[in-house]
Amino acid sequence: MGVVTVLPILHVTLSAGIVEIEREPINYKTTPVQDRVQRLKQQMDHGDVRLEWDNKRGWLTSVLKHLDVPASSQTLVFSKTSLQIRRISPSKPRAIYFNDDTYVGWVQNGDVIELSAVDSKQGGIFYVLKQQKAERPVIIRDQGDCLTCHASSKTKGVPGYLVRSVFASREGQPYFGLGTTTTDHTTPMGKRFGGWYVTGTHGRMRHRGNVIARDDRYNPIDPEKGANIVDLSKFLRVEPYLERGSDIVALMILEHQSQMHNLITNGSYDCRHAFHYQKIMNRALDRPTDHETESTRSRIVNAGDKLLRYLLFCDEYTLDSPVKGTSGFARHFSSLGPRDRKGRSLRDLDLGRRIFRYPCSFLIYSESFDELPAPLLAHVETRLIRVLRGEDLSGDFQHISPGDREAILEILMDTKPGFRAKANALE
């Protein structure tokens, strides 16, 4: 659940660049889902799981426990850019917690806890849980309000996530006239984190975090005031929160994975639409049902190449100084593995010149990636193997050294089920 702005309801159509989600073949609202929050909801509805109420934070601690979301992932955003804008300010920022596929938003004295998780077929699914003590609390799936912002061009046209950098006033209200930035691993550091608190060190690099903005087109903030902050107590009371900071490493991972999720879902949706249209045309033109059109093949290749570029960190912003967080997030994140026979993992962090030691996204292990339409998955994995073997030397992947290509290939063959067989089959 990235930071969002309140926009008019979008009528999502292919012609507008937004994937149609309410009809065949997607049926976003009516297709059963099995994301992590939905599974918890079912367990609660059946009485198999009971949440525990905390008088300080309501259901938050218990929800994080049952969703396996670490408190160390806490990031704090003080711009009024979510559904509970009346509750959010620089003195009472919104907390976001996350793991690989699940996001939890909490606000002091909030009406609800905001929940979202990635379904392997349908992408981001959104829920709320009322912050009200009850014998049997109920998680309710959102019926469209969240998609006002979470299904737009900023989320690659599909139900998904975004992290936004804004210039926020003393009240937390964004100065939209000064512009906003949807951020990911390609965004220059100088444009990141506006409206967020950021704890950690980053040397001579500067960002927009920790700073109240002025409505001044030429000089809206002084980034020096927000640089290398390791203690937020001079900005707000940190005691109400589970952690004392808003870890810069967690923020950088959040930026990367939010758009990675969106690209996986976008590729899935686009291919499913292509196959759906192809089926209709084949029937209309009395062609074999499995006839693949040139248009369908083109959409598979385009979606796959776009996904592969992001997966392999093409155009990643090069760090000018080392980055170090203030919580245990980096250690926890890296500990999750899996690791190959040499002890290497795609979760190993670099944080000196780039985010990861090996530039290949850990979300290649996700169920969503594995559940991509078969032709799309085959294209991505085939080209990935050829890139890692040094057979594909196109300019897109020149940033990956021969040593890193070899290491990534070995890691994947050791740790991703079925990958070794696919690689051997291409020899």
N, C-alpha and C positions, 0 to 999 in steps of 0.2 A: 504494500500500500504506500506508494510514493506520495510525495507532496503534490497536491492538486489544487487547481483553481476552480472556482465555481463558474461554469460556462452554461450557455443554453443547451437544452436537451438536443442531442445529435440524432438526426435521422440517418442511420448508417446505410449507405449504399455503395456498391462497387464504383459507380461513376464519380462519387465524391472522394475516392481513395480510401474509404473505410469499408471493411469487409461486412457484407450483409450477414447478420448473425441470427435473426429471428425465424428464418425460413430454411427449407432444405438447401444444402445438406447439413447445416450446422445445428439449427434448432436449439439455440443457446439456453433458453429458459426451461425447456421441457425435457431435454435429454438428461437422464439420470447421471449423476457425477459421483466420484469416489475419491475426492481430495481429502487431505488430512483433517480439515475442519468438519467436513461432512461426516467422516468416520467418527469423530468425537461427538458430533450432534446425534448420530444414531445410537452410540453407546449411552449417551445421557438420556435419550428418549426411551430406551429400553431398560433404564435403571441400572446398567452395568457400571456406570461411572457417575460419581457425585462430586461436583465442584465444592471447594471449601471457600467460605466467605471470609474476607479480611476487612476489618473496619477501616483500615487506612486506604486500601487500594481496591476494595471490592473483590471481583473475581480474578483480577489480573494474575496474581502469583500462581493460582491453581490452574488457570488456563495455560500459562506458559509451561507449567510442568507437564500437563497432559498432551500438549502439542509438541513437546520436546524442543522448545525455543529457549535459547540461553539468555539470561538476563544481561550477560556481557555484550550482547549485540545492541544494547540500547543506543539509540541516536535521538537527539532532541531537536525539534523544529519549532520555531517561535513565530513563523509567519502564519497569518490567518488564511490557510489554504487547504482546509479540509471541512468536512461536514459540521464539526463542532466549533465553528469559528468564534462563537461567543465565549467559549471557555479558554481560548488560546491567546497567549500574549508573551512578550519577552520574559515576564516574571513567572509565567506558568506555561512552559512549552509543552507540546504534544510529544509523547514518547513513542517510538516505533521499535519493535523487537522483531527479529526474523531468524529463520533458518533457511535451508536451501529452497524450500517451496512454500513457506507459510509466513504470513505477516500479521502482526498484532499492533493495533494502535490504541493508546491509552492517554486520557486527559484527566487532570485533576478535577474531581467533582463532576466528571463527565456523565452524560446520560446513558451512554453505551460504550462498550468495548468494540472497536472495529476489527473485524477479522477477514482475512482473505487467504486462500490457498490455491495452488495450481492443480487443476485436474489434468490428467495426462492427455485427454482428447480435447477438452473444451477451453483450456487456458485458465485465466484468473477467475475465480468464483468468490463472491463477496457476501459477507454475513455481518450481523450485529448481535450482541448479547447485552441485554439491559443491565445496567449497573444498579440493580435493586435486589436486596436480599430476598431470597425466595426458597421454598422447600425444593422446588424442581425448576431451576432456571432453564430457559429455552433459547437456543441459538436459532436465529431467523435468517433465512437466505434473502438477500436484497433482491428486489423486483425491478430494479432499473435505475434507482437514484445514483448509485455509485458509478454507473456507466456514463453518466453525464460527463465525467472527466476521465474515467478509466476505460473508455473505448473511443479513442480519438487518434488523430495523426500522430500525437505525441507518444502513443502506445503502439505504434506501427499498425494502427487501424483495427486492432482486436482488443477484447477484454484483457487488460493487463495493468502494468505498473509504470510509474515514472517518479523520478527524483528531480525536483525543480529548484533552480537557484533564482531567487528574487531579491529585489531591494525592498526591505521591510522597514516600516516606520516605527516610532517609539511604541505605538499601540499594536504593532505586528501586521498592520495593513500593508500589502504590497503596493509599491508605486508602479503600476503596470505600464505607465507611460515611459518608464526607463527601460522596459524590456525584461523578459524572463528567459531562462535557459534550461532546457531539458538536458540533464547531464548523464554521461556514461564514461567509460574508460578512455574515450577519445577526447573528452573536453579538457581544454587547458585549465590548469589549476586556478589561474586567476579569475575564471568565470564560475567556479564551483562554490557551493555551500551558502549562498546568500539566503538569509532567513533561517539558517541552522546554527546551532551551537556546535563547536568542533573542539575536541580536546586531543592533544598530541603535539608532537614536534615535527616540523617540516622544513627546518633550516631557512634558506633564503627565499623559498617559494612563498607566495602569498595567495590567499583566497578571500572570499567575500563573507566568510562566517564570523560569528560572534560580534557583529557590528550593526548598529542601528543606522539606517540610511537617511539621507536628506533628499528632498525633492529637487535635486539639482542635476540637470542632465550632464554637466561637465565634471562634477566632483561629488558624486552621491555618497561615497564612503571613504574612510581612511583605512585601508587594509592592514596597516601597521598595528592598529589597535586590536585587531583580532588574531594576530599571528602568534603561533607557538604557545597557545594557552593550554595549561595542564590542570587548572583549577577553575571551576565555574562559580565558586561561591561568591565572587564579587559581582556576578550577574544575576543570580537567583538563589533561592533556597533549594539546595539539592536534596535535602532530607526526604521529601515526599517520594523520591524516585528510587528504583531498585539499585541503580548505580549512580555514582557521583559525576559521571561525565557523559560525553557524546563522542565516542571513539572515532578518530579519523580513519582508521583501518576498516572498521565496520562500515563507515559511510562509503568508502571506496568500493568495498565488496558489494554493498547495496546498489550502488550505481551500476556496476557491471552486470549483476545478475538480473536486475529489473528489466533491462533491455534485452538480455539474453532470453529470458522467458518470453518476451514479446515476439522476438524473431522466430523462436520455435513455434509458437502458436500461429503467427502470421504465415509461416511456411505450411503448416498443417492445414489451416483454413483455405489458403490459396489453392493448394493442390486438390483439396476436397471439392472446391468449387469448380476447378478445371475438369475433374473427373465427372462431376455431376453434369456439367454442360456438355461434355464429350458424349456421355451416355444418351442425352437427349438428341444430340445431332446425329449420332450413329443410328438411332432408331428412326429419326425423320428421314435420313438419307439411305435407309436400308443397308447399312454397312454392318460388318461383324461387330458384336457387342464389345470385343476387346481391341478394336481398331484404335490405335493411338494417333491422335492428330498432331500436326506440327505445332499447333498452338499449345496443346497440353505439354508436349515435350519442352517447349520454350519456357513455359511457366515453371515447370519442375526445375530446370537448369537455373533460371533466374533466382528462384526462391532458395535453392540449394547453395548457390554461389554466395548469395548475400548472407546466409546463415554461416557458411564456412568462414567467410572473412571475419565476422565478429567472433566466432568460436576461437579463431587463431590470433585474435588481438591485432588485426590490421589497423593501422592508424592510431594505435595506442599513444597517449600523451607520454612523452619521456620525462621522468621525474628529474628535476635539477638538483634535488637534495634528498637525503634519506628521510623516510617517514617512520614515525614510531607512535603507536597508540598509548592509551593510559589505562586500559582495562585488560582483562585476560582474554579478550576476544580473539586476537591473532593466534595465541597458543591453542585455544579451544578449537578454532576453525581448522588449523593445520593438523590437529591430532586426529581428525575424523577419517583421514586416509581416503581410499585404500592405498597401500604402498606396494611397489614392485619388489622383486627379489634383491634389488640393490638398496632398498629403503627409500626410494624416491616416490613422490606423490604430486599430482596436479594441484594439490592444496598447499604445497610448499610456497611460502611467500618470499619475494625478493625485497620490495619496498626501498630499494636503493636507486634503481633506474626505471623500474616498472613494478606492477603489482605482484605478479607471480614469477617464480623461478623458471617455470616452464610455460610458455605462452600458448596454453590450450585450456579452454574453460572447463572447470570441474563439473559443470552442468551437462557435459557429455555423458555422465553417468545417470542422469535423471530419467525417470520413467517417461516424461514427456518427450525427450529426445528419442528414446527407444520406440515410442509409439507413433513416431512420424509415419505418414503414408509410405508404404514399402518402396515405391519408386524414388521418392524424395530421399529417404534414408539411404538407399543404395547409392544414389548420386553423391550425397555428402560424404559418406564413408569411403567410397571408391576414390574420390578426388583427394580426400584427406590422406589416405594411405599413399597416394602418388606424390603428394606434396612432401610428406614426411620421409619418403624414400629418396627425395631429390629428383624425381622424374618430372615433376611439375615445377618449373622454375619461373613461372610468370611473375611479373613485378609485384603482384599483390602480396607475395609471401617472402620477399627479399629480407624482411626484418628477422626471419627465423634462421639462426645460424645452423650449419650442418650438424654441429654437436647437439643443439637443442632438438632438431628434427629427429635425430636418432634416439635421443632420450625419451621424447614424447611417444614415439612409436613403441619403444620397449616397455614404457610404463603402461600404455594402453593394451598391449598384447598380454602383459602379466595380470592386469587388474580389471579389464572390461570383458565380461563373458562373451565369447563368440568372436571377439575381435581378431584374435590370432588366426583363427580359421579363415576369416574373411581376407586377412592380409596374405595368408599362404595361397589362397585361391587365386589371387591376382598376380602371382609370380609367373 
